[in-house]
Structure formats: structure tokens, C-alpha cells
Amino acid sequence: MIVVVSGPSGVGKTTVARAVVDRMEGVNFSVSHTTRPPRGGEVHGKDYYFVSREEFLRMVDQGEFVEWAEVYGHLYGTSREELERKLRMGDVLLDIDVQGALSVKKLFPRSVRIMLFPPSLEVLKERIRRRGDTPPEDMARRLEKARWELKHYPYFTHIVINQVLEETVEEVCSIIKGERRREFRMEERARRIIWEEG
């Protein structure tokens, strides 16, 4: 099962995604490629695959990405190889922007797509400000993009408002548990039980 956690920059996608992967057995984190430099403490191959712009564009030309996008001057993408490798291990969780989530929806219509909302745009603005990677003059542009992204909620299967981190993580875990029990995901197992010889 492919699970997408998405939403605007600053909404807490990565924090929530990492906590869910730590908490849930059988959920594996898909590590994205990016051209942005590592932030403090980020590790190549664990947080992101940090690559040059030239290497990233070569991968685009070779069709190696399931989805990719340019976000605030940096390129981000999910490689097909990484996704397939993680799917062989179990469910896979993608922490990607809204544009990427829409690409995943086209390729994998049965994917679980969770849109994280901030409690308000004012709260989102404060979270972005505290992060310290957005100059004050770019704040209005960032919030306008966030509003545009949030308007795409109808393309997602679930909406979770990220107000209290612990509650948000619990809600996302509950969604994954419920989705694992959907008829079309349980069909093969159900058929085996029905037709097994007694």
C-alpha cells in the first residue's frame, strides 16, 4: 500500500511521517531525492538522497522518478527504484508536496493520500517563521502557495488537521490501520480463507 502524507511547506509533513514510521510496524519511509543542501543533522540516504542539480535532471531525463517537482528553487523527487524497493518490504509512506501527491494519484489511484492542514493560516505562518528558512519578504508568497495547495484537498482520501502532534500521528496511524482492512486489499486473503479445504 502506498501512503502519501502531503500538505503545504511548514505544516509538519516530515515530523508526522517520521513519527508514524517509528510507531507502525510494516510502514517504510520512502527517501526522496533533492537538490537542496542538508539542514542541520540531516543524513544522506536516511532523510534525503542529496544530489546535484545535474544528477537530478539526468534522472528526470532517464524517467527514473515516479514524481518530481521544483519547490522554492530546489528539486525534489521520488525514484521508482526506491518506491519499488520499499514496497517489497511492506507499506510505503511518502512525505511529498501537493504537486507530487497529485502525480502519485494519477499513477496509483488506490493510494492513500492524506492532506495535512494547519489549524489556520496564521498558525502556519508562525510555524514557517519559527523554522527560520524563509526571509520575511517571501512569507506572503509562501502563504499564497499554501492556500493554493490546500484548495486541492478534494484529490485526497483523508484530511487531518495538524494541531497537536501526538493526536495527528495517532490519527494518521488509525487511517493506515483502517485502509489495510479495505475490501480490495483483503480480497486475496479472504478468498484463501473461503476456499481453503477443511
RAQUIBEL-V830373 format. One record per backbone hydrogen bond with DSSP energy under -0.5 kcal/mol. CO is the residue of the C=O (numbers start at 1). NH is the residue of the N-H. If there is no record, write none. Layout:
CO;NH, CO;NH
//
This chain:
1;3, 1;92, 2;112, 3;94, 4;6, 4;114, 5;96, 6;116, 8;11, 12;16, 13;17, 14;18, 15;19, 16;20, 17;21, 18;22, 19;23, 20;24, 24;27, 26;28, 26;91, 28;93, 29;31, 30;32, 32;49, 33;77, 34;51, 39;42, 43;46, 43;47, 43;48, 48;45, 48;50, 49;34, 49;51, 52;56, 53;57, 54;58, 55;59, 56;60, 57;61, 58;62, 59;64, 60;63, 64;80, 67;78, 69;71, 69;76, 71;74, 74;71, 75;35, 76;69, 77;33, 77;79, 78;66, 78;67, 79;83, 80;84, 81;85, 82;86, 83;87, 84;88, 86;89, 86;90, 87;90, 91;28, 92;3, 92;94, 93;30, 94;5, 94;96, 97;101, 98;102, 99;103, 100;104, 101;105, 102;106, 103;107, 104;108, 108;111, 111;113, 112;4, 112;114, 113;115, 113;157, 113;158, 114;6, 114;116, 115;160, 117;162, 120;124, 121;125, 122;126, 123;127, 124;128, 125;129, 126;130, 127;131, 128;132, 128;133, 129;132, 135;138, 135;139, 136;139, 138;142, 139;143, 140;144, 141;145, 142;146, 143;147, 144;148, 145;149, 146;150, 147;151, 149;152, 150;153, 152;155, 153;156, 158;115, 160;117, 160;162, 161;163, 162;119, 163;165, 164;168, 165;169, 166;170, 167;171, 168;172, 169;173, 170;174, 171;175, 172;176, 173;177, 174;178, 175;179, 176;180, 177;181, 178;181, 179;182, 182;185, 182;186, 183;187, 186;190, 187;191, 188;192, 189;193, 190;194, 191;195, 192;196
//
